[in-house]
């Protein structure tokens, strides 16, 4: 019953922002990671995949930023409160032309998806990125400290049914992208795996070879 209540309340952007902001000190660590690894340049078009209510859109120039999310309530909130382009899209079937973006951000999406759905997301991202495009992935991992009771409770209550250890995320990413940097860190009560990767021709050919 608690799972269903949390999932329902999470559909509302203000509730999401309040709770995650409280648990993660207003995303201070996450925002620093994004600034450090993607930067902010008007010459580089960035796609925020599963952008939610647009919490990180202000880190990028408005004319360079596009956010997509499956939840219409999140997108409507983002359009009303943030600058940039926002649209309702399924991350597993991105609607942009090939090579539309220089960079991409994925925060807290993959741990909600099965391996099959993750592969669909990654293949689509590989397609819409230009060669040499960068992606920053930030994903929940199992809570590391037994003493972090709030972190354990959060994972139990939320609908992240596919929270994986770092090695499993790496295995999913490698056929599609070249790994440049990876880290483990904590943001508030949440433990994360972060990977900065690059789209290049070698990984593109590899993923096509592995496709059925």
C-alpha positions in Angstrom: 0.0 0.0 0.0 2.8 2.4 0.8 4.5 1.7 -2.5 1.3 2.6 -4.4 0.9 5.8 -2.3 4.5 6.9 -3.0 4.2 6.1 -6.7 0.9 8.1 -6.9 2.3 11.1 -5.0 5.5 11.1 -7.1 3.4 11.9 -10.2 3.0 15.4 -8.8 6.1 17.6 -9.6 6.0 19.8 -6.4 5.8 16.7 -4.2 8.7 15.2 -6.1 10.9 18.3 -5.9 10.1 18.8 -2.2 10.9 15.2 -1.1 14.0 14.7 -3.3 15.2 18.2 -2.4 14.8 17.4 1.3 16.5 14.1 1.0 19.4 15.3 -1.2 20.1 18.8 0.2 18.5 20.5 -2.8 20.5 18.3 -5.3 23.7 20.2 -4.4 26.0 17.2 -5.2 24.0 16.2 -8.3 24.1 19.7 -9.7 27.9 20.0 -9.1 28.4 16.7 -10.9 26.4 17.9 -13.9 28.4 21.2 -14.1 31.7 19.5 -13.7 31.1 16.8 -16.4 28.8 18.4 -18.9 29.5 22.1 -18.4 27.4 24.8 -20.0 27.9 26.0 -23.6 25.5 27.6 -26.0 27.2 25.8 -28.8 26.4 22.3 -27.5 22.8 21.1 -27.7 21.9 19.0 -24.7 19.1 16.5 -24.2 17.8 15.8 -20.7 16.2 12.4 -20.9 13.5 11.8 -18.3 13.9 15.4 -17.2 11.1 15.2 -14.7 9.9 18.7 -13.7 13.0 20.3 -15.2 15.1 20.6 -12.0 18.4 20.9 -13.9 17.4 22.9 -16.9 18.8 26.1 -15.4 22.3 24.6 -15.6 22.2 25.0 -19.4 21.6 27.9 -21.8 17.9 28.0 -22.6 18.4 27.8 -26.4 20.6 24.8 -26.0 18.4 22.7 -23.7 15.7 20.2 -24.5 14.0 18.1 -21.8 11.7 15.1 -22.4 9.6 13.1 -20.0 6.8 10.6 -20.1 4.8 12.3 -17.4 2.6 15.2 -18.9 2.3 16.8 -15.4 6.1 17.1 -15.1 6.4 18.6 -18.6 3.6 21.1 -18.0 5.2 22.1 -14.8 8.6 22.5 -16.5 7.1 24.6 -19.3 5.4 26.9 -16.8 8.4 27.3 -14.5 11.6 26.8 -16.5 13.2 28.1 -19.7 14.1 25.6 -22.5 12.3 23.2 -24.8 10.2 20.5 -23.1 8.1 17.7 -24.7 6.3 14.6 -23.6 8.2 11.6 -25.1 9.0 8.0 -24.2 12.7 7.7 -23.6 12.5 4.2 -25.3 11.4 5.8 -28.6 12.9 9.2 -28.9 11.4 11.2 -31.7 14.4 13.4 -32.7 16.3 13.1 -36.0 19.7 11.4 -36.0 22.6 13.5 -34.7 20.4 16.2 -33.1 22.4 16.7 -29.9 25.9 17.1 -28.7 25.4 16.0 -25.1 22.8 14.3 -22.9 21.9 13.9 -19.3 20.2 10.8 -17.7 19.4 11.2 -14.0 17.5 8.5 -12.2 15.9 6.7 -15.1 17.6 3.4 -15.7 16.8 2.0 -12.3 13.1 2.0 -13.2 13.6 0.0 -16.4 14.3 -3.6 -17.3 17.5 -4.5 -19.3 15.4 -4.7 -22.5 14.0 -1.2 -22.0 17.4 0.2 -21.0 18.8 -1.2 -24.3 16.0 0.6 -26.2 16.8 3.9 -24.4 20.6 3.6 -25.0 20.1 2.7 -28.7 17.9 5.7 -29.2 20.3 8.0 -27.4 23.2 6.7 -29.5 21.1 7.6 -32.6 20.2 11.1 -31.6 23.8 12.1 -30.5 26.4 13.3 -32.9 29.7 11.4 -33.0 31.8 12.3 -30.0 28.6 13.3 -28.1 28.9 13.0 -24.3 26.3 11.5 -21.9 26.3 11.8 -18.1 24.4 8.9 -16.4 23.6 9.3 -12.7 21.8 6.2 -11.3 20.7 4.8 -7.9 22.7 1.9 -6.6 21.9 -0.2 -3.5 22.4 1.7 -0.3 25.9 1.0 0.8 25.8 1.7 4.6 23.6 -0.4 6.8 23.3 2.6 9.1 21.7 4.7 6.3 18.2 3.7 7.3 16.5 6.5 5.4 18.3 5.4 2.2 17.1 1.8 2.7 13.6 3.0 3.4 13.5 5.2 0.3 14.6 2.4 -2.0 12.0 0.1 -0.4 9.2 2.7 -0.8 9.8 4.0 -4.3 9.1 2.2 -7.5 12.7 1.7 -8.6 12.4 -2.0 -9.2 15.7 -2.3 -11.1 18.3 -0.7 -8.8 21.6 -2.2 -9.8 25.1 -2.3 -8.6 27.6 -0.2 -10.5 29.0 -3.2 -12.5 25.6 -4.0 -13.9 25.1 -0.4 -15.2 28.6 -0.5 -16.7 27.8 -3.7 -18.5 24.6 -2.2 -20.0 26.4 1.0 -21.2 29.5 -0.6 -22.7 27.9 -1.9 -26.0 26.7 1.6 -26.8 29.2 4.1 -25.4 32.8 4.5 -24.6 33.4 5.0 -20.9 35.4 8.1 -20.0 34.9 8.5 -16.3 33.0 6.8 -13.5 32.5 7.5 -9.8 30.4 6.4 -6.8 29.1 9.1 -4.5 26.4 10.0 -2.1 23.9 12.8 -2.4 22.1 13.3 0.9 20.8 9.8 1.8 21.1 8.4 -1.8 24.0 6.4 -3.2 24.8 6.8 -6.9 26.8 5.5 -9.7 27.9 8.2 -12.2 29.4 7.5 -15.6 30.4 10.0 -18.3 30.5 8.2 -21.7 31.1 9.2 -25.3 29.3 8.1 -28.4 31.7 7.1 -31.2 31.7 4.9 -34.3 33.3 1.9 -32.6 30.5 1.5 -30.1 27.9 2.2 -32.7 29.2 -0.6 -34.9 29.4 -2.9 -31.8 25.8 -2.3 -30.8 24.6 -2.9 -34.3 26.5 -6.2 -34.5 24.8 -7.3 -31.2 21.4 -6.4 -32.4 19.1 -9.3 -33.4 
